[in-house]
Amino acid sequence: MEKTATPAVPAAPKPHAPGADSRRALVRKRVAVIVGLAALTAGIGALWALFGPELLAFVGDAPRFRAWVDEAGAVSRVAFVLANMAQVVLAFLPGEPLELAAGYAFGTLEGTLWCLVASALGTALVMVLVRTFGMRIVGLFFAPEKITSVRWLQDARRFELVLFLVFLIPGTPKDLLTYVAGLGKSPIGRIVALTTAGRIPSIISSTLAAGAFGDGNYGMALAIGALTVALAGIGVLAYRRFMAKHVVIENDSQ
């Protein structure tokens, strides 16, 4: 009796790892951002090699530099506000150098004013982006574990008060908190007002120190700088204890 060949059973397709496509897309986006930043850094490095020494000498002459800023008028103010807004949106960029530059270029009072204006506008733009794109935009700048570590803020009974108090503490991750605040339900206007007001102590300390340095009052600038560093160190420790306490409470309630 002739045997009939058993048809081969096709192998079952391997299960597709959930989230694999989204992870690959995120990696591609991050690579694109890194490549862009590398190109920008290379360009800045080349410009610095060509014009850096002259620029440093020009900026180091405070009266001459401030006279140039005054001659530039509104252009210099608009340029600074746009640069500071970009720092708030591109959260991986440090904000302190721009605050110091504002105090040095414009003086304490005007420098503080423009920092606050830029902070408010930049925060409003972050809120709009987060409310539009959600975690897709937040995940570009922060690792998931960092986002998770402060997500409890959204559900806190006194979310807005806690957010304001955390912003008052020097050394806290304000850019991370700004993005995470956008994931909550508080009105954009209130978030902008709270976070901008909370930045005032940090901004004033930076512009005051830089303004004193620009005026040649080096002792005062050094004293303010040392006090700011000390307060920032205390603030970091206080923030870490605060966060650790809330993590413990959250784990105990689960």
Kinemage of the C-alpha trace (Angstrom):
@kinemage 1
@onewidth
@group {chain A} dominant
@subgroup {mainchain}
@vectorlist {calphas} color= white
{ca met a 1} P 0.000 0.000 0.000
{ca glu a 2} L 1.441 3.278 -1.032
{ca lys a 3} L 1.967 5.792 1.785
{ca thr a 4} L 0.708 9.288 1.288
{ca ala a 5} L 3.085 12.044 2.277
{ca thr a 6} L 1.906 14.085 5.242
{ca pro a 7} L 1.809 17.740 4.259
{ca ala a 8} L 4.339 19.794 6.172
{ca val a 9} L 2.788 22.004 8.809
{ca pro a 10} L 4.087 25.530 8.461
{ca ala a 11} L 5.952 26.757 11.500
{ca ala a 12} L 4.015 29.154 13.661
{ca pro a 13} L 5.245 32.688 13.313
{ca lys a 14} L 7.349 33.901 16.198
{ca pro a 15} L 5.369 36.178 18.480
{ca his a 16} L 6.176 39.800 17.925
{ca ala a 17} L 7.640 41.396 21.016
{ca pro a 18} L 5.141 43.941 22.297
{ca gly a 19} L 6.440 47.454 22.097
{ca ala a 20} L 9.448 46.465 19.966
{ca asp a 21} L 8.464 48.805 17.136
{ca ser a 22} L 7.905 51.714 19.502
{ca arg a 23} L 11.269 51.072 21.170
{ca arg a 24} L 13.030 50.986 17.810
{ca ala a 25} L 11.282 54.197 16.775
{ca leu a 26} L 12.363 55.852 20.020
{ca val a 27} L 15.943 54.684 19.501
{ca arg a 28} L 15.915 56.123 15.970
{ca lys a 29} L 14.597 59.452 17.247
{ca arg a 30} L 17.224 59.588 19.969
{ca val a 31} L 19.968 58.720 17.490
{ca ala a 32} L 18.760 61.523 15.221
{ca val a 33} L 18.821 63.956 18.143
{ca ile a 34} L 22.322 62.805 19.171
{ca val a 35} L 23.624 63.119 15.603
{ca gly a 36} L 22.111 66.585 15.319
{ca leu a 37} L 23.659 67.634 18.627
{ca ala a 38} L 27.026 66.208 17.576
{ca ala a 39} L 26.909 68.207 14.345
{ca leu a 40} L 25.890 71.326 16.254
{ca thr a 41} L 28.702 70.790 18.764
{ca ala a 42} L 31.231 70.341 15.958
{ca gly a 43} L 30.022 73.547 14.323
{ca ile a 44} L 30.231 75.473 17.574
{ca gly a 45} L 33.704 74.053 18.189
{ca ala a 46} L 34.875 75.221 14.772
{ca leu a 47} L 33.442 78.694 15.322
{ca trp a 48} L 35.042 78.861 18.751
{ca ala a 49} L 38.427 77.908 17.313
{ca leu a 50} L 38.123 80.771 14.810
{ca phe a 51} L 36.540 83.517 16.911
{ca gly a 52} L 36.674 82.280 20.518
{ca pro a 53} L 39.685 84.246 21.830
{ca glu a 54} L 38.415 87.550 20.427
{ca leu a 55} L 34.912 86.879 21.684
{ca leu a 56} L 36.182 85.969 25.151
{ca ala a 57} L 38.200 89.178 25.358
{ca phe a 58} L 35.173 91.192 24.217
{ca val a 59} L 32.789 89.605 26.712
{ca gly a 60} L 35.392 89.891 29.475
{ca asp a 61} L 35.332 93.682 29.108
{ca ala a 62} L 32.061 94.228 30.992
{ca pro a 63} L 31.538 97.967 30.226
{ca arg a 64} L 32.245 97.439 26.525
{ca phe a 65} L 30.041 94.351 26.358
{ca arg a 66} L 27.134 96.039 28.149
{ca ala a 67} L 27.452 99.052 25.853
{ca trp a 68} L 27.147 96.720 22.874
{ca val a 69} L 24.093 95.059 24.435
{ca asp a 70} L 22.465 98.472 24.925
{ca glu a 71} L 23.234 99.434 21.318
{ca ala a 72} L 21.661 96.185 20.091
{ca gly a 73} L 18.511 97.153 21.983
{ca ala a 74} L 15.495 94.933 21.441
{ca val a 75} L 17.425 92.495 19.249
{ca ser a 76} L 19.648 91.368 22.117
{ca arg a 77} L 16.635 90.957 24.415
{ca val a 78} L 14.634 88.944 21.887
{ca ala a 79} L 17.648 86.753 21.105
{ca phe a 80} L 18.178 86.026 24.790
{ca val a 81} L 14.508 85.200 25.415
{ca leu a 82} L 14.459 82.806 22.439
{ca ala a 83} L 17.662 81.096 23.605
{ca asn a 84} L 16.310 80.717 27.135
{ca met a 85} L 13.001 79.380 25.825
{ca ala a 86} L 14.930 76.777 23.814
{ca gln a 87} L 16.728 75.729 27.007
{ca val a 88} L 13.420 75.135 28.797
{ca val a 89} L 12.038 73.068 25.891
{ca leu a 90} L 15.285 71.150 25.248
{ca ala a 91} L 15.448 69.893 28.802
{ca phe a 92} L 18.934 68.363 28.534
{ca leu a 93} L 20.478 71.850 28.211
{ca pro a 94} L 21.522 73.513 31.500
{ca gly a 95} L 19.765 76.762 32.385
{ca glu a 96} L 22.259 78.271 34.853
{ca pro a 97} L 24.726 79.571 32.209
{ca leu a 98} L 21.949 81.591 30.565
{ca glu a 99} L 20.829 83.007 33.919
{ca leu a 100} L 24.415 84.051 34.639
{ca ala a 101} L 24.695 85.559 31.158
{ca ala a 102} L 21.513 87.548 31.744
{ca gly a 103} L 22.865 89.053 34.976
{ca tyr a 104} L 26.188 89.869 33.359
{ca ala a 105} L 24.721 91.398 30.199
{ca phe a 106} L 21.611 93.156 31.504
{ca gly a 107} L 22.234 93.565 35.223
{ca thr a 108} L 20.341 91.925 38.087
{ca leu a 109} L 16.887 93.476 37.678
{ca glu a 110} L 16.565 93.393 33.888
{ca gly a 111} L 18.321 90.031 33.660
{ca thr a 112} L 15.863 88.538 36.145
{ca leu a 113} L 12.945 90.012 34.201
{ca trp a 114} L 14.012 88.460 30.885
{ca cys a 115} L 14.731 85.097 32.526
{ca leu a 116} L 11.219 85.049 33.982
{ca val a 117} L 9.653 86.032 30.653
{ca ala a 118} L 11.589 83.285 28.853
{ca ser a 119} L 10.726 80.759 31.555
{ca ala a 120} L 7.013 81.523 31.303
{ca leu a 121} L 6.974 81.326 27.503
{ca gly a 122} L 9.127 78.189 27.420
{ca thr a 123} L 6.985 76.452 30.035
{ca ala a 124} L 3.813 77.352 28.139
{ca leu a 125} L 5.306 75.832 24.982
{ca val a 126} L 6.265 72.661 26.898
{ca met a 127} L 2.708 72.401 28.243
{ca val a 128} L 1.248 72.660 24.747
{ca leu a 129} L 3.674 70.044 23.396
{ca val a 130} L 3.009 67.604 26.242
{ca arg a 131} L -0.757 68.044 26.058
{ca thr a 132} L -0.560 67.444 22.294
{ca phe a 133} L 1.904 64.541 22.097
{ca gly a 134} L 1.859 63.118 25.637
{ca met a 135} L 4.493 60.559 26.536
{ca arg a 136} L 5.839 60.579 22.976
{ca ile a 137} L 7.460 63.959 23.610
{ca val a 138} L 8.320 63.416 27.295
{ca gly a 139} L 10.068 60.111 26.510
{ca leu a 140} L 12.432 61.859 24.097
{ca phe a 141} L 14.129 63.702 26.940
{ca phe a 142} L 13.733 61.489 30.004
{ca ala a 143} L 14.192 57.804 30.781
{ca pro a 144} L 11.027 55.904 31.838
{ca glu a 145} L 12.311 55.347 35.384
{ca lys a 146} L 12.818 59.089 35.878
{ca ile a 147} L 9.296 59.825 34.694
{ca thr a 148} L 7.876 57.098 36.931
{ca ser a 149} L 9.755 58.456 39.953
{ca val a 150} L 7.751 61.702 39.886
{ca arg a 151} L 4.466 60.553 38.325
{ca trp a 152} L 2.933 60.461 41.809
{ca leu a 153} L 2.931 64.260 41.693
{ca gln a 154} L 0.048 64.193 39.204
{ca asp a 155} L -2.191 62.418 41.704
{ca ala a 156} L -1.145 64.309 44.820
{ca arg a 157} L -4.075 65.955 46.602
{ca arg a 158} L -2.263 69.256 46.687
{ca phe a 159} L -0.437 68.821 43.413
{ca glu a 160} L -0.055 72.502 42.583
{ca leu a 161} L 1.201 73.443 46.059
{ca val a 162} L 3.692 70.563 46.065
{ca leu a 163} L 4.888 71.521 42.581
{ca phe a 164} L 5.433 75.134 43.653
{ca leu a 165} L 7.327 74.149 46.805
{ca val a 166} L 9.557 71.729 44.892
{ca phe a 167} L 10.353 74.457 42.355
{ca leu a 168} L 11.393 76.770 45.207
{ca ile a 169} L 14.051 74.279 46.328
{ca pro a 170} L 17.411 74.932 44.629
{ca gly a 171} L 18.920 71.974 42.806
{ca thr a 172} L 15.680 70.132 41.994
{ca pro a 173} L 15.148 68.735 38.450
{ca lys a 174} L 12.858 71.550 37.322
{ca asp a 175} L 12.873 70.613 33.631
{ca leu a 176} L 11.758 67.043 34.386
{ca leu a 177} L 9.021 68.338 36.691
{ca thr a 178} L 7.872 70.818 34.044
{ca tyr a 179} L 7.316 68.023 31.514
{ca val a 180} L 5.665 65.714 34.035
{ca ala a 181} L 3.371 68.530 35.194
{ca gly a 182} L 2.076 68.718 31.641
{ca leu a 183} L 0.866 65.129 31.928
{ca gly a 184} L -1.544 66.181 34.678
{ca lys a 185} L -4.867 67.979 34.388
{ca ser a 186} L -4.097 71.370 35.950
{ca pro a 187} L -4.761 74.370 33.666
{ca ile a 188} L -1.735 75.452 31.656
{ca gly a 189} L -1.945 79.023 32.962
{ca arg a 190} L -1.679 77.941 36.592
{ca ile a 191} L 1.248 75.611 35.887
{ca val a 192} L 3.089 78.408 34.061
{ca ala a 193} L 2.462 80.852 36.915
{ca leu a 194} L 3.498 78.416 39.656
{ca thr a 195} L 6.670 77.172 37.977
{ca thr a 196} L 7.762 80.666 36.923
{ca ala a 197} L 7.274 82.049 40.428
{ca gly a 198} L 9.070 79.035 41.868
{ca arg a 199} L 12.140 79.746 39.719
{ca ile a 200} L 12.562 83.290 41.107
{ca pro a 201} L 15.025 82.498 43.963
{ca ser a 202} L 17.315 80.495 41.684
{ca ile a 203} L 17.221 83.118 38.922
{ca ile a 204} L 17.856 86.038 41.287
{ca ser a 205} L 20.856 84.330 42.884
{ca ser a 206} L 22.407 83.696 39.449
{ca thr a 207} L 21.752 87.158 37.997
{ca leu a 208} L 22.832 88.857 41.230
{ca ala a 209} L 26.162 87.016 41.279
{ca ala a 210} L 26.823 87.638 37.582
{ca gly a 211} L 25.750 91.279 37.855
{ca ala a 212} L 28.130 91.825 40.771
{ca phe a 213} L 30.932 90.187 38.788
{ca gly a 214} L 30.214 92.432 35.807
{ca asp a 215} L 30.386 95.477 38.086
{ca gly a 216} L 33.773 94.369 39.399
{ca asn a 217} L 32.450 93.438 42.840
{ca tyr a 218} L 34.214 90.085 42.889
{ca gly a 219} L 33.932 89.509 46.644
{ca met a 220} L 30.162 89.839 46.555
{ca ala a 221} L 29.942 87.651 43.449
{ca leu a 222} L 32.036 84.941 45.127
{ca ala a 223} L 29.969 85.099 48.343
{ca ile a 224} L 26.674 84.813 46.442
{ca gly a 225} L 28.050 81.976 44.323
{ca ala a 226} L 29.227 80.048 47.398
{ca leu a 227} L 25.882 80.572 49.151
{ca thr a 228} L 24.015 79.424 46.039
{ca val a 229} L 26.102 76.259 45.770
{ca ala a 230} L 25.532 75.509 49.452
{ca leu a 231} L 21.774 76.042 49.165
{ca ala a 232} L 21.664 73.900 46.017
{ca gly a 233} L 23.462 71.086 47.832
{ca ile a 234} L 21.019 71.284 50.750
{ca gly a 235} L 18.143 71.420 48.269
{ca val a 236} L 19.312 68.278 46.464
{ca leu a 237} L 19.547 66.355 49.741
{ca ala a 238} L 16.139 67.601 50.878
{ca tyr a 239} L 14.577 66.704 47.532
{ca arg a 240} L 16.036 63.190 47.608
{ca arg a 241} L 14.716 62.585 51.118
{ca phe a 242} L 11.342 63.976 50.094
{ca met a 243} L 11.188 61.700 47.051
{ca ala a 244} L 12.374 58.632 48.990
{ca lys a 245} L 9.672 59.216 51.610
{ca his a 246} L 6.957 59.379 48.968
{ca val a 247} L 8.248 56.255 47.217
{ca val a 248} L 8.051 54.357 50.516
{ca ile a 249} L 4.525 55.646 51.189
{ca glu a 250} L 3.435 54.741 47.647
{ca asn a 251} L 4.886 51.203 47.930
{ca asp a 252} L 3.237 50.668 51.325
{ca ser a 253} L -0.159 51.729 49.966
{ca gln a 254} L -0.017 49.198 47.090
